[in-house]
């Protein structure tokens, strides 16, 4: 039995009636959609150069640093990656 089924089984009649009312009015669907969008937003990272959002699995990734302390940066495009590399190479 999944979590929702266990939760529903343990609710009082009054709570079940309120939930049914929310389902009939579409509030539950809206709530689930809102939470899904929030979870998707959590998967976004920001480009360290221009702060544009980059979806997980997209963009260009650069790993750098010593083996004991690796860092990872995700860029939205080649221009930002190039800028990052040029800007950090000048410091060394």
HUJOUR-V889541 format. One record per residue. N is the residue number from 1. OMEGA is omega in radians with two decimals (none if undefined). Layout:
<<N OMEGA> <N OMEGA>>
//
This chain:
<<1 -3.10> <2 -3.06> <3 -3.11> <4 3.13> <5 3.11> <6 3.13> <7 -3.13> <8 -3.11> <9 -3.08> <10 -3.12> <11 3.06> <12 -3.10> <13 -3.11> <14 3.11> <15 3.11> <16 3.11> <17 3.10> <18 3.11> <19 3.11> <20 3.11> <21 3.10> <22 3.10> <23 -3.13> <24 -3.12> <25 3.11> <26 -3.11> <27 -3.13> <28 3.12> <29 3.12> <30 3.14> <31 3.13> <32 3.11> <33 -3.14> <34 -3.13> <35 3.10> <36 3.10> <37 3.12> <38 3.12> <39 3.10> <40 3.14> <41 3.11> <42 -3.11> <43 3.14> <44 2.98> <45 -3.14> <46 3.06> <47 -3.09> <48 -3.13> <49 -3.03> <50 3.12> <51 3.07> <52 3.10> <53 3.12> <54 -3.14> <55 3.12> <56 3.13> <57 3.11> <58 3.10> <59 -3.14> <60 -3.06> <61 3.10> <62 3.05> <63 -3.09> <64 -3.13> <65 3.13> <66 -3.09> <67 -3.11> <68 -3.11> <69 -3.13> <70 3.05> <71 3.13> <72 3.08> <73 3.11> <74 -3.08> <75 -3.12> <76 3.14> <77 -3.12> <78 -3.12> <79 3.13> <80 3.09> <81 3.13> <82 3.13> <83 -3.13> <84 -3.12> <85 -3.14> <86 -3.10> <87 -3.12> <88 3.10> <89 3.14> <90 -3.12> <91 -3.03> <92 none>>
//
